[in-house]
Amino acid sequence: MIAVDTQILVYAYRADSPWHAPARSRIEELANSGASWAMPLHCLVEFHAVVTRAGLYKPASTTKHAIAQIDIWQEAPSLSILSENAQTWSIARDLILAAAITGPRVYDARIAAVCLQHGVTELWTHDRDMSRFPSLRTRNPMIDLPTRASEPRANYGSKRRSRG
């Protein structure tokens, strides 16, 4: 199962991102593939925090539009939202110790832990820091494009709302 990290979600949503087109295309392909895929709950919350932050975007997305986008993504029938439980800490602890993580990088360990806990085989991310966790395979889907690019795809996500 593939999981999608925060930056890929942000790029797929924000049309002003230089990575918008490839990120959106990859999310649409994943959603339309029929294969099981996932988003860690932490990444959805972080997505909202990033796109609604006025210091990062002019204009920032509204809460209403950010939540509407999350709801649209959740319409994909093969999407799972990955949650944490008591077991997540023991996995995160081991990752933190093995990679000697300090400071805010602990949040990357949290995402990696929940992915490993739920059997994610690959995390799509634009964050090189995620490579600190060798037990979780990572890939930047905007650089490592699929070889089946000429295959037709459905228009999942066409209900995407404008930002404001």
C-alpha positions in Angstrom: 0.0 0.0 0.0 1.2 3.5 -0.9 0.8 6.4 1.6 1.0 10.1 0.7 2.9 12.6 2.8 1.9 16.2 3.5 4.0 18.0 0.9 2.6 16.0 -2.0 -0.9 16.8 -0.8 -0.1 20.5 -0.6 1.5 20.6 -4.0 -1.5 18.7 -5.5 -3.9 21.2 -4.0 -2.1 24.5 -4.4 -2.2 25.6 -8.1 0.5 28.2 -7.3 3.0 25.5 -6.5 5.6 24.7 -9.1 5.0 21.1 -8.4 1.2 21.3 -8.7 0.7 19.6 -12.1 2.8 16.5 -11.4 1.6 16.1 -7.8 -2.1 16.4 -8.8 -1.6 14.0 -11.6 0.0 11.4 -9.4 -2.7 11.7 -6.7 -5.4 11.3 -9.4 -3.7 8.3 -10.8 -3.4 6.7 -7.4 -7.0 7.5 -6.5 -8.2 6.0 -9.9 -6.0 2.9 -9.8 -8.2 0.9 -7.6 -5.2 -0.1 -5.5 -5.3 0.5 -1.7 -3.6 3.7 -0.7 -3.5 5.8 2.4 -3.0 9.2 4.1 -1.8 9.4 7.7 -4.3 11.4 9.7 -1.4 13.6 10.9 -0.6 14.5 7.2 -4.2 15.6 6.7 -4.1 17.8 9.7 -0.7 19.2 8.7 -2.0 19.8 5.2 -4.7 22.0 6.6 -2.2 23.9 8.8 0.1 24.5 5.8 -2.4 25.6 3.2 -4.3 27.9 5.6 -1.1 29.7 6.9 -1.1 33.3 5.6 2.6 33.6 6.0 3.2 30.9 3.4 0.6 31.7 0.8 -0.9 34.9 -0.5 -3.8 34.3 -0.4 -3.9 31.4 2.0 -6.6 28.8 1.6 -9.6 29.2 3.7 -10.5 26.6 6.3 -13.7 25.8 4.4 -11.8 25.1 1.1 -9.0 23.1 2.8 -11.5 20.9 4.5 -13.5 20.5 1.3 -10.4 19.2 -0.4 -9.8 16.7 2.3 -13.4 15.5 1.9 -12.9 15.2 -1.8 -9.8 13.0 -1.3 -11.8 10.8 1.1 -14.3 10.1 -1.7 -11.7 7.7 -3.2 -13.1 4.3 -2.4 -9.7 2.7 -2.0 -8.3 5.3 0.4 -7.6 4.6 4.1 -6.9 7.1 6.7 -4.1 5.9 9.0 -4.6 6.6 12.7 -2.3 6.1 15.7 -2.9 4.0 18.7 -0.9 2.9 21.7 1.3 0.7 19.6 2.4 3.6 17.4 4.6 5.0 20.2 6.8 1.9 20.5 7.4 1.9 16.7 8.1 5.7 16.8 10.4 5.3 19.8 12.5 2.7 18.0 12.7 4.9 14.9 13.7 7.9 16.9 16.4 6.0 18.7 17.8 4.3 15.6 18.0 7.6 13.6 19.1 9.7 16.6 16.1 12.1 15.9 15.8 15.3 17.8 13.6 18.4 17.6 10.9 18.8 15.0 12.1 15.8 13.0 10.2 13.7 15.5 7.1 14.4 13.5 8.6 12.6 10.6 9.2 9.6 12.8 5.5 9.8 13.8 4.4 9.6 10.2 6.9 6.8 9.5 5.7 4.8 12.5 2.0 5.0 11.6 2.9 3.9 8.1 4.9 1.0 9.2 2.2 0.0 11.7 -0.4 -0.2 9.0 1.7 -2.1 6.4 2.5 0.8 4.1 5.1 -0.5 1.5 6.0 2.9 0.1 5.6 6.5 1.3 5.3 9.2 -1.4 7.1 12.2 -0.1 9.1 15.3 -1.2 10.9 15.3 2.1 14.5 13.9 2.0 14.5 13.6 5.8 12.1 10.6 5.5 15.0 8.6 4.2 16.3 8.5 7.8 14.0 5.5 8.3 15.3 2.7 6.1 12.5 0.4 7.2 10.1 2.6 5.2 10.6 2.8 1.5 10.1 6.3 0.2 9.8 7.8 -3.3 9.2 11.2 -4.7 6.4 10.5 -7.2 6.9 13.8 -9.0 10.4 12.8 -10.1 10.0 9.1 -10.4 7.1 9.2 -12.9 5.3 6.0 -13.9 6.3 4.3 -17.1 2.6 3.9 -18.1 2.1 7.7 -18.6 0.3 7.2 -21.9 -2.6 5.2 -20.3 -5.9 7.0 -20.1 -7.1 7.9 -16.6 -10.4 9.0 -15.1 -11.0 12.5 -13.9 -11.1 11.9 -10.1 -10.9 15.1 -8.3 -12.7 17.1 -10.9 -15.0 18.5 -8.1 -11.9 20.3 -6.7 -13.0 23.6 -5.3 -11.3 26.9 -5.8 -9.2 28.4 -3.0 -10.0 31.6 -1.2 
